[in-house]
Amino acid sequence: MLNIELIKQILIVSMASGVVTTLTVQKVKSQLNTKKFIVGLSFAISMIVGTLFSKSFSDMSWVYCLWSGFFTWIDANVLYSALEDKIFAKHADMKKTIHLERND
C-alpha cells in the first residue's frame, strides 16, 4: 500500500528546497563560461541541497531524503524552465559583452 502522507511530505520538502536550488544553480550558471556542465551541476546541487534540506528540517530517513533530493532536481528544472524567460537571464545573454562609449 502506498504511503500517501509520506509522498506528500517528500514533495513538500522538495518544493521548498527546489526554490533554494534554482537560485543556487542560477548563481553558479552566471559564473560559468560554458553550458556543457549545467545539467550535471544542477543535478549535483539539487541532490546535495535537497537531501541536506530534507534531513535538516524533517525526520525522514536518509533514503527518503535522497528521494527528496531527486524530486528537488525535477522540481528545480521545471521551475527554471518555466521562469527562465521571465525572471532569469539566459546563458547566451550572459555571454554578450556590451561596450559603452564614453563622451567626455
Secondary structure as a PSIPRED ss2 file (coil, helix, strand):
# PSIPRED VFORMAT (PSIPRED V4.0)

   1 M C   1.000  0.000  0.000
   2 L C   1.000  0.000  0.000
   3 N C   1.000  0.000  0.000
   4 I H   0.000  1.000  0.000
   5 E H   0.000  1.000  0.000
   6 L H   0.000  1.000  0.000
   7 I H   0.000  1.000  0.000
   8 K H   0.000  1.000  0.000
   9 Q H   0.000  1.000  0.000
  10 I H   0.000  1.000  0.000
  11 L H   0.000  1.000  0.000
  12 I H   0.000  1.000  0.000
  13 V H   0.000  1.000  0.000
  14 S H   0.000  1.000  0.000
  15 M H   0.000  1.000  0.000
  16 A H   0.000  1.000  0.000
  17 S H   0.000  1.000  0.000
  18 G H   0.000  1.000  0.000
  19 V H   0.000  1.000  0.000
  20 V H   0.000  1.000  0.000
  21 T H   0.000  1.000  0.000
  22 T H   0.000  1.000  0.000
  23 L H   0.000  1.000  0.000
  24 T H   0.000  1.000  0.000
  25 V H   0.000  1.000  0.000
  26 Q H   0.000  1.000  0.000
  27 K H   0.000  1.000  0.000
  28 V H   0.000  1.000  0.000
  29 K H   0.000  1.000  0.000
  30 S H   0.000  1.000  0.000
  31 Q H   0.000  1.000  0.000
  32 L C   1.000  0.000  0.000
  33 N C   1.000  0.000  0.000
  34 T C   1.000  0.000  0.000
  35 K C   1.000  0.000  0.000
  36 K C   1.000  0.000  0.000
  37 F C   1.000  0.000  0.000
  38 I H   0.000  1.000  0.000
  39 V H   0.000  1.000  0.000
  40 G H   0.000  1.000  0.000
  41 L H   0.000  1.000  0.000
  42 S H   0.000  1.000  0.000
  43 F H   0.000  1.000  0.000
  44 A H   0.000  1.000  0.000
  45 I H   0.000  1.000  0.000
  46 S H   0.000  1.000  0.000
  47 M H   0.000  1.000  0.000
  48 I H   0.000  1.000  0.000
  49 V H   0.000  1.000  0.000
  50 G H   0.000  1.000  0.000
  51 T H   0.000  1.000  0.000
  52 L H   0.000  1.000  0.000
  53 F H   0.000  1.000  0.000
  54 S H   0.000  1.000  0.000
  55 K H   0.000  1.000  0.000
  56 S H   0.000  1.000  0.000
  57 F H   0.000  1.000  0.000
  58 S C   1.000  0.000  0.000
  59 D C   1.000  0.000  0.000
  60 M C   1.000  0.000  0.000
  61 S C   1.000  0.000  0.000
  62 W H   0.000  1.000  0.000
  63 V H   0.000  1.000  0.000
  64 Y H   0.000  1.000  0.000
  65 C H   0.000  1.000  0.000
  66 L H   0.000  1.000  0.000
  67 W H   0.000  1.000  0.000
  68 S H   0.000  1.000  0.000
  69 G H   0.000  1.000  0.000
  70 F H   0.000  1.000  0.000
  71 F H   0.000  1.000  0.000
  72 T H   0.000  1.000  0.000
  73 W H   0.000  1.000  0.000
  74 I H   0.000  1.000  0.000
  75 D H   0.000  1.000  0.000
  76 A H   0.000  1.000  0.000
  77 N H   0.000  1.000  0.000
  78 V H   0.000  1.000  0.000
  79 L H   0.000  1.000  0.000
  80 Y H   0.000  1.000  0.000
  81 S H   0.000  1.000  0.000
  82 A H   0.000  1.000  0.000
  83 L H   0.000  1.000  0.000
  84 E C   1.000  0.000  0.000
  85 D C   1.000  0.000  0.000
  86 K C   1.000  0.000  0.000
  87 I C   1.000  0.000  0.000
  88 F C   1.000  0.000  0.000
  89 A C   1.000  0.000  0.000
  90 K C   1.000  0.000  0.000
  91 H H   0.000  1.000  0.000
  92 A H   0.000  1.000  0.000
  93 D H   0.000  1.000  0.000
  94 M H   0.000  1.000  0.000
  95 K H   0.000  1.000  0.000
  96 K C   1.000  0.000  0.000
  97 T C   1.000  0.000  0.000
  98 I C   1.000  0.000  0.000
  99 H C   1.000  0.000  0.000
 100 L C   1.000  0.000  0.000
 101 E C   1.000  0.000  0.000
 102 R C   1.000  0.000  0.000
 103 N C   1.000  0.000  0.000
 104 D C   1.000  0.000  0.000
